[in-house]
């Protein structure tokens, strides 16, 4: 019944079994299950404990089987703390543990709750060698497990699914997929040598990195959209800002350091979302009303965004290029703006009333500020991309 490869005895076997508990990857699914309960607003302790344990056994199954396949089947790892027979016994034990807590979950929270837990184990069990050789499943397996944990954690408390937990599941699926693409690129050379088709191998490291940050950005945008829609609390975008503040320096780091930074950023992201949902710190606060500026309201917004555009252009050294583009665009924009105002497409109540060449002063500035801001953002992104490469 030995589990350990290098020593005998109970303590050695216990250490070998404990070696397959990787906190960096184990804690997020458990926390996601609890987060689902936070979203439901209730904590029935027995269903919660069962679902958390189901997530634990699912991830433990994944770790044991992944280590077994990588060391004993593929020869990918240099060492492994468990014997081959020990891996098989641990895999059987984790599966039995999952079955026991999932069966209990079906009794205390209903059969649907148990059915929602089963895919977590399937994702873990099939990770290696089935899912981890395909660029889609190797990337989405772990993020999908997190999304399942959120939805299942909500269901076992509320007895139903809802748009809110499903939306959080989508956000984590997208953002963690971006982190996973970066993580997989750390093994690019080895994966390529054994024809293991990760995203980095299929697309190349440069394009895979661009895809990863596009996914992160998409996740952050979804948080903002869902918050504006009222599905997420008003403070949720602060979590996206915090994660984004980590993602920016990570974009300039190598894959190994970027992965460490992004994993920690994901922890902060989840923690701040929990705070936003549980405490709702900005609930009830009205939006800032800059309409108090009266006729200078529109002008004030243009000054603010114009200053941002100028700062970005100066930083990128693109002021002259932007000027030529804005001047080339201006006649077309002028005619377009004049026509839409003339036929009554829109009205501008909070303006100074100053009219130049048939259109308001603010619209002249708008036609300068908007393209300048677009060019400033474009040039800044180009610089960031160049630094990352």
N, C-alpha and C positions, 0 to 999 in steps of 0.2 A: 504493500500500500504506500510505498515511498513516493513522495512528490518532488523532493529536492534532488538535484543532480550531484551536488558536491559534498553533501553531508547526510547523516542519518539522524533520526530522532524527531520527536514531536516539534521541537522548536524550529528545526531546519525545515520541516514540512510546512509549518505555519508561515515561516518567512517566505518560502517559495510561493505559497498561495497568496500571501499579501503582496508579493512583488507584482502581481497582475492588477493591482488597484493603482491606477495612474490618476492622481488627484486632478491634474490639469484637464484631463478629458472626462473624468468621472463626475466631478462636481457640477458642471453646467447642466447635464440632463436632470440631475436630482433637483437642482435649483429651478430648472424650467418647470418641473412638475409642481413644485411649491408655488411658483409664479402663476401657474394656471389656477391654483386655489385662491391666490391673492386676487386675481381677476374676477373669480366667482364671488368673492367677498365673504367666504365662509371656510371654516376649517374643521370639518368632521374628521376627528383624529384617525380613526381606523381606516377609512377609505384613503385618506392622505398617506398614511404609513404604507399601506399596501401598494399604492401607485408608485411611491418613491422607491420602495424595495423592488418593484417590477422593473423600474428604470435601472436600478443598480445591477440587478442580475442580467439584464439585457446588455449593458455596457461591459460587464465582467465577462460575459460570454464572448463578446467581440474581442476583448483584449486577449483572452486565453487562446481563442482559435487563431487570431492574427499572429501571435507569437509562435504558436505551434506550426502554422503553415510557413511562416518566414524562416524559421530555423530548421525544422525537420523536413519539410517538403521542398522548399526552394533553396535553402542554403543561403538566404539573403542576410540573416543576422549572424554576427560573429559568436554570440553566446546566448544561452537561455538558462534561467535558473531552475526550470522544471524538467523532469524526465518526460519522455514521450507518453508513457503510460499515465504519468501524473497529469499531463495536460488533458488527456482524454477523460480521466476521472473528474478533474475540475470542471471540464466542459459539461459532463453529465450532471454533476452536482449543481452547477449554476442553472442548467436547464430545469432540473427538478425544483430548485428554489423558485425560479420564475413561474413554473406551472403552479406551485403551491400558492404563492401570493396572488397570482392572477385568478386562480380558482376562488380564493377568498374574496378577491375584489368583485368577482361576479356575484357572490352571495350578498355582500354588503352594499354594493353600488349598482348592481344589475348587470345582465349579460353584455349589454352594449359597452359598458366600461371595460369589461374584460376583453372584448373584441378590439377595442381601441388600443389596448396595451400590447396585443400580440404582434403587430407590425414592428414594435421597438425591438423585440427579440429577433424577428426575422431579419431586420436590417443588420443587427449585430452578428448573427450567426452566418449570414451570407456575405459579410464584408470581405472575407478572404476564404477561398481564392476566387469567388465568383464576381463580386462587385468591384474589387479594387484594381481590376485590369481594364475597366471601361471608363473613359473620361467623364461620362455623365454620372454613373453610379458611384464612382470613387470620390467624386466631388460632392454629390448631394446626399450621400448616405448619412453622415454624421449630422449635417444641418437638418435633414428630414427627421432624424431621430429627436432632435431638439424641438422641432415643430410639433411632432407627435406627443412629446412629453407635455408641452403647454396645453394642447387641446385635450389630452386625456386627463391632465390634472384639473382642468376646468370642469370637465364632464363629471368626474367622480364626486364633485361638490355640488354642481348645479343640476345634474341629471339631464342635461341637454347641451348641445353646442350652440354657439352664437357667433355673430360677426366679429366681435372684439377679440376673442382668443384666436380665431382663425386668421385674423389680420396680423396679430403679433407673430403667429406661426410663420406667415409669409415673410414678414420683415426679417425674422431670424434665419429663415431658409435662404434668403437672398444674401444677407450680409455675411453669414457664416460660410456660404459657398465661396464668397470672395476670399475669406481668410484661408479656406481649405485649398484653393488654387495656389496661393502663395506658399502654404505649408508643403504641398506636394512638390513644388518646384525646388525645394531644398535637396531632393533626391534625384534631380533631373538626370545627372550623368549615369547613375546606376540604373534608374528606371529605363532610360534609353538603351542601355547595354543589354537589358533582358527583355526588351520590347514590351515593357509595361506601359500601357497607354493612358497616362495621366494627361491632364489638360496641357501641362507644360511640354510634354513630349509631343503631343499632337500639334499644338499651335506654335511651339517654340517659346522660350522663356520670355522674350520681349512682349509678344502678343498675349501670352497668358497673363502677364503682369497687368497689362492694360485691361484685359477682361476682368481681372480680380478687382481692380479699383473701380471699374464701371459698375460692378455688382455692389460694392460697398456704397458707392454714391447712390445707386438706385434704392438701396435699403434706407439710406438717410432721407432721401426725397419722399419715400413712402411714409416714413414717420411724420414728416411735415404735412403731407397731404391728408393722412388719417387724422391728424390733430386739428387741421383746419375744418375738416368734415365733422368733427365732434366725436369721432369714434375713439380717439386717444385723448388723454387729458392734456390740458394746455401746456404743462411742463415737459411733456414727452420730447419735444424737439431739443431740449437742453441735453438729453441723453445722446441724441445724434450729434450735437455739437461737440460733446466731450469725446465721443468715439472718433469724430472727424479730426479733432485736435491731435489724436494719437496717430491716425492714419496718414496725416501729412508728413511728419518726420519719418514714418515707416516707409513711405514711398521712395525715400532717398537711401534707405538701408539695403543691405544684401538680404537675400531670402530668409536666411536663418534668423537674423536680428529682426527683420520685419515681422516674421511669424510670432516671435516672442512679444513684440510690441502690440501686435493686433490681437493676440489672445488676451493680453491684459486689458486692452481697450474694450474687448467684448465683455469682460467681467464688469468693467465700469458701466458699459452700456446697459447691461441687464440690471445692475444695482440701481442705477438712476431711473430706469423704467419702473422698477418696483417702488421706489420712493414716489415717483410721479403718480402711480396708480393708487398706492396705499394712502398717501398723505394729501395728494392733489393740492400742492402748495399754491398754484396760481388760479385755483377755481374761484370764480366770482369776481375776479379782477377785470375791469373793463379794458378794452383796447385803448392805447393812447390816442387821444383825439387831437390831431394836429390842426383840425378845422378851426381851432381857436385863433389861428393866425389870419383868419378871414381871407381877404383878397390876395394875401401873400402865400397862401398854403401851397398851391401848385409850384410857385417859384421856389419855395423853400425845399421842396422835395427834389427839384432839379439841381439846386445848388449842392445838396447832400450827395446825390448820385453822381453829379458831375465831378465833385471832389474825389470820389472813389475812383471814377474812370481815369482822372488825371493821375492819381497816385499809382494806379496799375500800369498806365502807359509809361510813366517816368521810370518805374522800377524795371520794366521790360525794355526800356530804351526804344520805344515804338511811337513816340509822340509825332514825329514827322510822317511816318507811314500812316498813322491814324488820321492825321490832318488831310492828307491827300485823298484818302478813302471817303472821309466825311464830306469833303468839298465835292467829290464826284457824285456822291449820293444825294446831296442837298437839293438839286433842282427837281429830281424825281419825287423826293419826299415832300417838297414844297407843293407841287401840283396835287399830289395825292391828298395831303392834309387840307389844302384849300377846298378841294372838291368835296371831301367828306363833311367838312363843316358847312359848306354851301348847301348841300342837299339834306342836312339835318341828321347825319348819322349819329353824332354825339354832341353833347353840350359840356361846357366847362364853367361851372358856376363860381368856383373859388379861385378867381384869377384877378389880376390887377386891372384889367380893362384896357390896357395899352394895346393898340393894334398897329402892326407894321405890315405894309404891303398886303393888306386884306386878311391877315390872320393874326391871332393873339401873339404877344411877345413870348409867352410861355411855350407856344408851339414851335417857334423858331429855335428856342433853346432845346426843346425835346428832340428835334431833328439833329441836333449836334451831340447831345448827351448820350442818347441810346446807342447809336453806332459806335461812339467812342468807348462806351462801357463794354459793348460786345467785343470790340477789338482788344481792349485791355484784358478781358477775361481770357480770350483766345490766346493772346501772347503769353499770359501768365501760365496757362495750362501747358503751352508748348515748352516753356522754360522748365516747369516741373517734370514734364515727360523726359526732357533731355537730361535733367539731373538724375532721374531714376534709371536711365539707360546707361 
